[in-house]
Amino acid sequence: MSGWPEVELGEICEFKYGKSLPAEARDGGPFSVYGSNGVVGSHSAAITGAPVVIIGRKGSFGEIEYSTSPCWPIDTTYFVDSAATKTDLKWLSYRLRELGLTTLNRAAAIPGLNREDAYRQRLLLPPLDEQRRIAAILDQAEALRAKRREVLAHLESLTQSIFHDMFDGRQTKTTLLGDVAEVVSGITKGRRTADPTQPFPYLAVANVQAGHLKLDTVKTIDATDSEVSRFALRTGDLVLTEGGDPDKLGRGTVWRGEIKTCLHQNHVFRVRLNRNSQVVPEYLSAFLAGREAKGYFLRSAKQTTGIASINMTQLKGLSIVVPPLIDQSRYIERITRVNSCISRAKESVTIHDRLFSALQSRAFRGDL
């Protein structure tokens, strides 16, 4: 055992309140402006020393940022600089991430972190020299994790780069999406039916991400036989979101039969290509994620309070470029190789994340 004393967080640091700075008042100066989810702008003045730890207070509460420079944390945050603690601030930033502050919400409406709740969290306090040694070790491990994430991000960007390299500026035929595919909005939750129903898994908006599916949590819905026949997904279907943040509008991917007899929600479009469409699903998915389609979605979308949405008629009216099948097949071959590399890179990132978590646990209980 380390023999380090156990203390409450409030004994070793003070969470200072950030200060309001509306977006229109930020003048683009040299100091970063931090909100609860990271940098949100810049300004000519700072209100902290350096280095400084920023803690989300409202919204993304309990999230931790670390800055080596003075900055301006706004009023949705707390911050800790050298005037508010005698601990090593880099060590403190790592330790705060492992204290579970994101689980301490007591607010009924807007999620938030009460600093008195945070202050009651208990932890082992190593000597200052040991804090610095632990921070240096974790810094090295974090640098390796960052490199793995950079490799993954580069590989993921290759998909669209290859697409643009092969198809941008090429003279080829175009057609409307509705002329080569059936576009269907999905099943509505809460509708009434007199026919017998059974529970089936169904794909919600949260499950449909840009270029992939997030299937860790899949809900079920009671559906009739006719609804299953109409809304069940088939391998090769494209699934696209109807709405969301403007920069994520129309996000989606190809359904590859990941779940047996899976339906789709009414806010998720299913695009099923006709047999004679001369369009490959993976090619169409890449086209829909590209600049031309995204620009069309943004021009056509209904936008309210930061949320944009497209309807079925607008989606059918999208003009798509249809290159020869041989070129689409070549694209798929290249993308398949890239996706194989992406899978290995994701596995590497996952492994390094687990190793980093284990390393932190050992460091904070004094086993390094």
C-alpha positions in Angstrom: 0.0 0.0 0.0 1.1 3.6 -0.7 0.5 5.0 2.8 -0.8 8.2 1.3 -3.5 10.0 3.3 -7.1 9.9 2.1 -8.7 13.3 1.8 -11.8 15.0 0.4 -11.4 16.9 -2.8 -12.6 20.1 -1.1 -9.6 19.9 1.2 -7.0 20.2 -1.6 -8.6 22.6 -4.1 -11.2 25.3 -4.7 -13.6 25.2 -7.7 -13.7 28.9 -8.8 -16.7 30.0 -10.8 -16.2 31.0 -14.4 -17.3 34.4 -15.6 -19.9 35.2 -18.3 -18.6 36.3 -21.6 -21.3 36.4 -24.4 -20.3 35.2 -27.8 -20.7 38.8 -29.3 -18.3 40.2 -26.6 -15.5 37.8 -27.5 -13.0 39.8 -29.6 -10.8 37.0 -31.1 -7.8 37.8 -28.9 -5.0 35.4 -28.0 -6.7 33.8 -25.0 -9.0 30.8 -25.3 -12.5 31.0 -24.0 -13.7 27.7 -22.5 -17.2 26.4 -22.1 -18.2 23.2 -20.4 -17.4 21.2 -23.5 -14.1 22.8 -24.4 -12.9 25.9 -26.3 -15.8 28.0 -27.6 -13.9 31.1 -28.8 -11.0 33.5 -28.0 -10.6 36.9 -26.3 -8.0 39.6 -25.5 -8.2 39.0 -21.7 -7.9 36.0 -19.4 -9.2 35.5 -15.9 -7.1 32.5 -14.8 -3.4 31.8 -14.1 -1.6 29.1 -15.9 -1.7 26.2 -16.0 -5.4 25.7 -15.2 -8.0 23.0 -15.0 -11.5 23.7 -16.3 -14.5 21.7 -15.0 -17.9 21.6 -16.7 -20.5 23.0 -14.4 -23.6 23.1 -16.6 -24.5 21.1 -19.7 -21.4 18.8 -20.1 -21.0 18.9 -16.4 -18.0 17.1 -14.8 -16.0 17.1 -18.1 -12.3 18.1 -17.6 -10.1 20.4 -19.8 -6.5 21.4 -19.1 -4.8 24.5 -20.4 -1.1 25.4 -20.2 -2.0 29.1 -20.9 -4.2 31.6 -19.1 -7.8 31.6 -20.4 -11.4 32.7 -19.8 -13.7 30.0 -18.5 -17.3 31.1 -18.9 -20.1 30.8 -16.4 -21.0 27.3 -17.3 -17.7 26.1 -15.8 -15.6 26.0 -12.7 -11.8 26.3 -12.8 -8.8 25.6 -10.6 -5.4 27.3 -11.1 -2.4 27.7 -8.9 -4.2 30.2 -6.7 -6.8 27.6 -5.8 -4.7 24.5 -5.0 -1.2 23.4 -3.9 -1.4 20.2 -5.9 0.3 19.7 -9.3 -2.4 20.8 -11.7 -1.6 18.3 -14.4 -1.9 15.5 -11.8 -5.1 17.1 -10.6 -6.6 17.1 -14.1 -6.0 13.4 -14.5 -7.3 12.7 -11.1 -10.5 14.7 -11.6 -11.3 12.7 -14.7 -11.3 9.5 -12.7 -13.5 10.8 -9.8 -16.8 10.3 -11.6 -17.9 13.9 -11.5 -20.1 13.3 -14.6 -22.4 11.2 -12.4 -23.0 13.8 -9.7 -26.0 15.6 -11.4 -28.7 16.8 -9.0 -30.5 19.3 -11.3 -34.0 18.5 -12.4 -34.0 20.6 -15.6 -30.5 21.6 -16.8 -27.8 19.0 -16.0 -25.3 20.5 -13.6 -22.5 19.8 -11.1 -22.8 21.1 -7.5 -19.3 21.9 -6.3 -20.2 20.8 -2.7 -21.0 17.3 -4.1 -17.6 17.4 -5.9 -15.8 18.5 -2.7 -17.1 15.4 -0.8 -15.4 13.0 -3.2 -12.5 11.1 -1.5 -9.1 10.3 -3.0 -5.6 9.4 -2.0 -3.2 12.4 -1.9 0.5 11.6 -2.9 3.3 14.0 -2.1 3.9 16.7 -4.6 7.0 15.1 -6.2 5.0 11.8 -6.6 2.1 13.8 -8.2 4.6 15.2 -10.8 6.0 11.7 -11.5 2.6 10.3 -12.0 1.5 13.2 -14.3 4.7 12.7 -16.4 4.0 8.9 -16.8 0.4 9.6 -17.8 1.5 12.3 -20.2 3.6 9.8 -22.1 0.8 7.2 -22.1 -1.6 9.9 -23.3 0.7 10.9 -26.1 0.7 7.3 -27.4 -3.1 7.2 -27.3 -3.2 10.5 -29.2 -1.1 9.1 -31.9 -3.4 6.1 -32.3 -6.4 8.4 -32.5 -4.6 10.6 -35.2 -3.9 7.5 -37.3 -7.6 6.5 -37.0 -8.8 10.0 -37.9 -6.5 10.0 -41.0 -7.8 6.7 -42.1 -11.4 7.7 -41.7 -10.8 10.8 -43.8 -9.4 8.7 -46.6 -12.9 7.4 -47.5 -14.1 10.8 -48.7 -10.7 11.7 -50.1 -10.7 8.6 -52.3 -14.3 9.3 -53.4 -13.4 12.9 -54.4 -10.3 11.7 -56.2 -12.2 9.2 -58.3 -15.4 11.0 -59.0 -15.1 14.8 -58.6 -15.2 16.7 -61.9 -15.9 13.6 -64.0 -18.5 14.0 -66.7 -21.1 11.2 -66.1 -24.8 10.8 -66.0 -27.1 12.0 -63.1 -30.5 10.9 -61.9 -32.9 11.6 -59.1 -32.6 9.4 -56.0 -36.3 8.8 -56.2 -36.0 7.3 -59.7 -33.5 4.6 -58.6 -34.6 3.8 -55.1 -37.6 3.4 -52.8 -37.5 5.9 -50.0 -39.5 5.1 -46.9 -40.0 6.8 -43.5 -40.1 4.3 -40.7 -42.5 3.0 -38.0 -44.1 5.5 -35.6 -43.8 4.9 -31.9 -47.1 5.3 -30.0 -49.4 4.6 -33.0 -52.5 2.5 -32.4 -53.4 -0.8 -34.1 -56.1 -3.4 -33.5 -54.0 -6.2 -35.0 -51.9 -8.5 -32.9 -48.3 -7.3 -32.3 -44.9 -8.7 -31.3 -41.8 -6.9 -30.0 -39.1 -6.3 -32.6 -35.8 -4.4 -32.4 -35.9 -1.0 -34.2 -33.3 1.5 -35.3 -33.7 4.9 -33.7 -31.9 8.1 -34.7 -29.3 7.7 -32.0 -28.3 4.3 -33.6 -27.5 5.9 -37.0 -24.2 7.7 -37.1 -22.1 9.1 -39.9 -20.7 6.1 -41.7 -21.4 3.6 -39.0 -24.1 2.2 -36.7 -24.1 2.6 -32.9 -25.8 -0.6 -31.6 -24.8 -0.8 -28.0 -28.4 0.1 -27.0 -31.2 -1.0 -29.4 -34.8 -0.5 -28.3 -37.8 -2.7 -29.3 -41.2 -1.8 -30.6 -44.5 -3.8 -30.8 -45.4 -4.3 -34.5 -47.9 -6.1 -36.6 -47.0 -8.6 -39.3 -47.9 -6.0 -42.0 -45.7 -3.4 -40.3 -42.8 -5.9 -40.1 -43.2 -6.6 -43.9 -43.1 -2.9 -44.6 -40.4 -1.6 -42.3 -38.0 -4.5 -41.8 -34.5 -3.6 -43.0 -32.7 -5.7 -45.6 -29.0 -6.1 -46.2 -27.9 -3.3 -48.7 -30.5 -0.8 -47.5 -29.2 2.7 -46.7 -30.4 4.3 -43.4 -30.4 8.1 -43.1 -31.5 10.4 -40.3 -34.2 12.9 -41.1 -32.9 15.7 -38.9 -30.4 16.9 -36.3 -27.6 19.4 -36.1 -27.2 21.1 -39.5 -23.7 19.8 -40.0 -24.9 16.2 -39.3 -28.1 16.4 -41.4 -28.7 13.2 -43.4 -26.1 11.2 -41.7 -26.2 7.5 -42.4 -24.7 4.2 -43.6 -25.4 0.9 -45.2 -27.4 -1.7 -43.3 -25.6 -5.1 -43.4 -28.0 -7.2 -41.5 -26.4 -6.6 -38.1 -29.7 -7.5 -36.3 -32.3 -10.0 -37.4 -35.7 -8.6 -38.3 -34.9 -5.0 -37.3 -37.3 -2.2 -38.1 -36.6 1.5 -38.4 -38.0 4.6 -36.7 -40.1 7.2 -38.5 -37.2 9.7 -38.2 -34.9 7.3 -40.0 -35.3 7.0 -43.8 -34.7 3.7 -45.5 -33.3 4.0 -49.0 -33.7 0.7 -51.0 -32.1 0.7 -54.4 -34.1 -0.8 -57.3 -32.7 -3.9 -58.9 -31.9 -2.2 -62.2 -30.6 1.0 -60.6 -26.9 0.6 -61.7 -25.9 2.0 -58.3 -23.9 0.2 -55.6 -25.1 0.9 -52.0 -21.6 1.6 -50.7 -21.1 4.1 -53.5 -24.4 5.8 -52.8 -23.6 6.0 -49.1 -20.4 7.8 -49.8 -22.1 10.2 -52.3 -24.8 11.1 -49.6 -22.0 11.9 -47.2 -20.2 14.1 -49.7 -20.2 17.9 -50.2 -22.7 17.9 -53.0 -25.4 16.0 -51.1 -24.8 17.8 -47.9 -25.1 21.1 -49.6 -28.4 20.1 -51.1 -29.7 18.9 -47.7 -28.8 22.2 -46.1 -30.4 24.3 -48.9 -33.6 22.2 -48.8 -33.9 21.6 -45.0 -36.4 23.2 -42.7 -34.4 24.7 -39.8 -35.6 25.7 -36.4 -33.6 26.5 -33.2 -30.5 24.9 -34.5 -32.2 21.7 -35.7 -32.5 21.0 -39.5 -34.7 18.3 -41.1 -35.5 17.1 -44.6 -38.7 15.3 -45.7 -39.1 12.3 -48.0 -40.0 14.4 -51.1 -36.8 16.4 -50.7 -34.7 13.3 -50.3 -36.2 11.7 -53.4 -35.5 14.9 -55.3 -31.7 14.7 -54.7 -29.8 14.6 -57.9 -27.1 11.8 -57.7 -24.1 11.2 -60.0 -24.1 7.7 -61.4 -20.6 6.6 -62.7 -20.2 3.4 -64.6 -20.5 0.3 -62.4 -16.9 -0.7 -63.0 -15.7 2.6 -61.4 -18.1 2.1 -58.5 -16.7 -1.4 -58.0 -13.1 -0.1 -58.1 -14.1 2.4 -55.4 -15.6 -0.3 -53.3 -12.4 -2.4 -53.6 -10.3 0.5 -52.4 -12.6 1.4 -49.6 -12.8 -2.2 -48.4 -9.0 -2.2 -47.9 -9.2 1.1 -46.1 -12.0 -0.2 -43.9 -9.9 -3.2 -42.9 -7.2 -0.8 -41.8 -9.7 1.3 -39.9 -11.0 -1.8 -38.0 -7.4 -2.6 -36.9 -6.8 1.0 -35.9 -10.0 1.1 -33.9 -9.0 -2.1 -32.1 -5.6 -0.6 -31.3 -7.3 2.6 -29.9 -9.6 0.4 -27.7 -6.6 -1.6 -26.4 -4.6 1.6 -25.6 -7.7 3.1 -23.9 -8.0 0.1 -21.7 -4.3 0.1 -20.9 -4.4 3.8 -20.0 -7.4 3.2 -17.7 -5.5 0.4 -15.9 -2.4 2.6 -15.7 -4.4 5.4 -14.1 -5.9 3.1 -11.6 -2.5 1.8 -10.5 -1.1 5.3 -10.4 -3.8 6.7 -8.2 -3.7 3.9 -5.7 0.1 4.1 -5.4 1.1 1.0 -7.3 3.4 2.6 -9.9 
